[in-house]
Amino acid sequence: MSQTLVHTEGESNTSSARKKWLEKTSGEKSNPLLKRDAAVFLHQSLSSPCVSTIAKAEGIWIEDLDGRRHMDFHGNSVHHIGWGHPKLIEAIKSQLDDLPFAPRRFTNEPAVELAEKLAGIAPGNLGKTLFTTGGSDANEVALKIARAATGRFKTVSFWDAYHGAGFGAASVGGEATFRSHIAGPLLPGAEHVAPFACYRCPYNHAGPETCGLACANMVDYVLGREGDVAAVIAEPMRAVPYVPPVGFWKAVREACNRHGALLIMDEIPTGLGKTGKMFAFEHDDIIPDIVTIGKALGGGVLPIAACIARTELDVCGDFAIGHYTHEKNPVTARAALTTIEIIEEEGLVARSEELGTYAMSQLQDRLDDLAIVGDIRGRGLMFGVEIVLDRIDKTPGNDLAEKIYYACLSAGLSFKISQGSVLTLSPPLTISRTDLDRALDIVVNAIREVA
Ligand SMILES: Cc1ncc(COP(=O)(O)O)c(C=O)c1O
């Protein structure tokens, strides 16, 4: 099992459901390793100490040291092609034999091929790339480009968003856990606005299509009032999951153009097909100035992320914006190239769209009569079920969600709870229809039992 298995945002470490589950699942082999882990790792929220171990990861399955198996509907958003895809493992092994590393300033075939490939799959003239090892760094490269290109330093981003753990990324992020305990100031000029969240929006009486887009107007207003913002940085669809209202991104794109700000889309969890399009912003018919991708880019095996910018934004040639040791690592580049190949060859983008639509309609049909189900929403294979105390006020049902969560875990399904009450379901795009049905049965049964 992955360490994230029983880490849910907003969940108390001492909840009785968690205690019960841990008692039930304590394992002969897992426990000693958990103790050693807690002794040597720096403790931090949402990560260490761990509560589970992992011994195997294959396809959609993860297994702990004591042999407990779960379908992994979280996978840290890296497992688009499933765990340990044989073609990927083979390609990495072969690359290790051919060329295992490239010192900086030495270019190599896989790195160039990958940059060319990304320019090919990204729309418009998103054609120039830098690689980093993680998504946080890719976002910081994007912020540096925006500063250099505009001569401005301010940013506008969303409260509740996550863009990475680095100081720059945490500054534009809006999650309390990543900001609140860092003594001293974050980046200056990092302005935040309320994120789109139609399901909780007071103006959304008539549905997203006719709401007047108060959330987009706020971005426009702040850009106008500040007058000197370098960039808006945001996730095109929030992984909570929250889908933007129709027209939101077009309005924000226009506002950015009007006020001279660049638009940076952080596609680190959503990119490469997760939402049923290669890039999630394609649902909204816009093209950003810069897009960052990561997570699934390394195929769930190796760490690699990328900042892809419009070719005209190649303006930092005289200084270093992403001077990373593994900038052109041939092995991580090979992993990314092969991952994209697999996504294309296996038609995983269309598959995500098809299976996601199917899963959401199944959940809607089978849970429609339950008062504790608020919304079922998402795009492609990034979808979620919001658990509420009542359907009218939509008061979050955190305790109910937790019970459902542990019932699912006991039945062999692992996922994450977002914002305390949203069962967030994000399986690999390679999942079979049979396994998806099996997982949906587990979720539906658990919700019905608790309801
Ligand atoms: C939207 C988003 N941006 C950035 C990041 C940071 O990526 P990394 O953990 O690779 O630094 C994440 C990771 O969860 C993310 O979800």
The ligand as an SDF file (V2000), in Angstrom:
LIG
                    3D

 16 16  0  0  0  0  0  0  0  0999 V2000
   -1.1330   20.9740   -9.5020 C   0  0  0  0  0  0  0  0  0  0  0  0
    0.2300   20.5700   -9.0150 C   0  0  0  0  0  0  0  0  0  0  0  0
    1.2670   21.3610   -9.2760 N   0  0  0  0  0  0  0  0  0  0  0  0
    2.5110   21.0690   -8.8550 C   0  0  0  0  0  0  0  0  0  0  0  0
    2.7620   19.9300   -8.1220 C   0  0  0  0  0  0  0  0  0  0  0  0
    4.1530   19.6530   -7.6200 C   0  0  0  0  0  0  0  0  0  0  0  0
    4.7480   18.6130   -8.2920 O   0  0  0  0  0  0  0  0  0  0  0  0
    6.0200   17.8570   -7.6300 P   0  0  0  0  0  0  0  0  0  0  0  0
    5.5100   17.1350   -6.4300 O   0  0  0  0  0  0  0  0  0  0  0  0
    6.5220   16.9500   -8.7110 O   0  0  0  0  0  0  0  0  0  0  0  0
    7.0050   18.9200   -7.2740 O   0  0  0  0  0  0  0  0  0  0  0  0
    1.7050   19.0610   -7.8240 C   0  0  0  0  0  0  0  0  0  0  0  0
    1.9420   17.8480   -7.0100 C   0  0  0  0  0  0  0  0  0  0  0  0
    1.0700   17.2770   -6.3980 O   0  0  0  0  0  0  0  0  0  0  0  0
    0.3970   19.3910   -8.2710 C   0  0  0  0  0  0  0  0  0  0  0  0
   -0.6450   18.6050   -8.0050 O   0  0  0  0  0  0  0  0  0  0  0  0
  1  2  1  0
  2  3  1  0
  2 15  2  0
  3  4  2  0
  4  5  1  0
  5  6  1  0
  5 12  2  0
  6  7  1  0
  7  8  1  0
  8  9  2  0
  8 10  1  0
  8 11  1  0
 12 13  1  0
 12 15  1  0
 13 14  2  0
 15 16  1  0
M  END
$$$$
